[in-house]
């Protein structure tokens, strides 16, 4: 089960915030909460520069989505069943280094996963 403090490991953009070729960020969202997946899709759909190209409910699904879809960035929960977000991010970086998964952040502004002793909260 995901705790609120664990939500929102965000893989930072691969171009340092610049708009990618094509003008839209292609994003994959991964979280075991269907409610949060729905909410993030709705929020991202209001921004013309963002396009959600896939969503998964665990880290393994996230890894497979990145393999298939080659997104620009990934928004990933840390605590999930099957494979957690930390391990999934490691696999994505190893297999797809161009995907925007450089700096995992927790859901709190400015805090990184590493800032909290690897616990994400």
C-alpha positions in Angstrom: 0.0 0.0 0.0 1.3 3.5 -0.9 1.6 6.1 1.8 0.9 9.7 0.9 4.5 10.8 1.7 5.8 8.2 -0.8 3.9 9.5 -3.8 5.3 11.3 -6.8 8.8 10.1 -7.6 9.3 12.3 -10.6 11.9 11.5 -13.2 13.3 14.9 -14.2 13.3 16.0 -17.9 16.1 14.7 -20.0 16.7 18.1 -21.6 16.9 20.1 -18.4 13.4 21.6 -18.8 13.6 22.5 -22.5 10.6 21.5 -24.7 11.5 18.3 -26.6 11.4 18.0 -30.4 7.7 18.0 -31.4 6.8 20.5 -28.7 5.1 18.1 -26.3 6.4 16.1 -23.4 5.5 12.4 -23.8 4.9 11.1 -20.2 4.4 7.7 -18.6 2.7 7.7 -15.2 3.2 4.8 -12.8 1.4 4.5 -9.5 -0.5 1.7 -7.8 -3.4 4.1 -6.9 -6.0 4.1 -9.7 -7.4 7.3 -8.2 -4.0 9.1 -8.5 -3.4 7.8 -12.0 -6.8 9.2 -13.0 -6.1 12.5 -11.3 -2.7 12.9 -12.8 -4.1 12.2 -16.3 -6.7 14.9 -15.8 -4.1 17.4 -14.5 -1.7 16.7 -17.3 -4.4 16.8 -20.0 -5.0 20.5 -19.1 -1.4 21.4 -20.2 -0.9 21.6 -24.0 2.8 20.7 -23.7 2.2 17.4 -21.9 0.8 14.1 -23.4 0.3 11.1 -21.2 1.2 8.2 -23.5 0.9 5.4 -20.9 0.1 4.5 -17.3 1.0 1.5 -15.2 0.2 0.3 -11.7 3.6 -1.1 -10.6 7.2 -0.7 -11.4 7.4 -3.6 -13.8 4.6 -2.2 -15.8 6.4 1.1 -15.9 9.6 -0.5 -17.2 7.7 -2.3 -19.9 5.8 0.9 -20.9 9.1 2.8 -21.2 10.5 0.0 -23.4 7.5 0.1 -25.7 6.7 3.8 -25.7 10.0 5.7 -25.3 8.6 8.6 -23.3 10.4 11.9 -22.6 9.7 11.6 -18.9 8.2 9.3 -16.2 6.2 10.2 -13.1 6.7 7.3 -10.8 5.5 6.3 -7.3 8.2 4.9 -5.0 6.2 2.3 -3.0 4.4 -0.1 -5.2 3.8 -3.9 -5.5 5.7 -6.2 -7.8 8.6 -3.8 -8.3 9.0 -0.5 -6.4 9.7 2.8 -8.1 13.4 3.0 -7.1 14.2 -0.3 -8.7 12.1 0.5 -11.8 13.9 3.8 -12.2 17.3 2.0 -12.0 16.2 -0.4 -14.7 14.8 2.4 -16.9 18.1 4.4 -16.6 20.1 1.3 -17.4 18.0 0.3 -20.4 16.8 3.7 -21.7 19.3 6.4 -20.6 17.7 9.0 -22.7 14.4 8.8 -20.8 14.0 11.6 -18.3 14.7 9.7 -15.1 17.7 11.5 -13.8 16.7 13.0 -10.5 14.0 11.2 -8.5 12.0 13.6 -6.4 9.4 12.9 -3.8 6.0 14.7 -3.8 7.3 17.5 -1.6 8.7 20.6 -3.3 12.4 20.5 -3.7 13.0 17.2 -1.8 14.8 14.3 -3.5 14.5 10.7 -2.6 18.1 10.7 -1.6 17.5 13.7 0.8 15.4 11.4 2.9 17.7 8.5 3.4 16.3 6.6 0.5 12.9 6.3 2.1 11.1 8.8 -0.1 9.4 10.7 2.6 
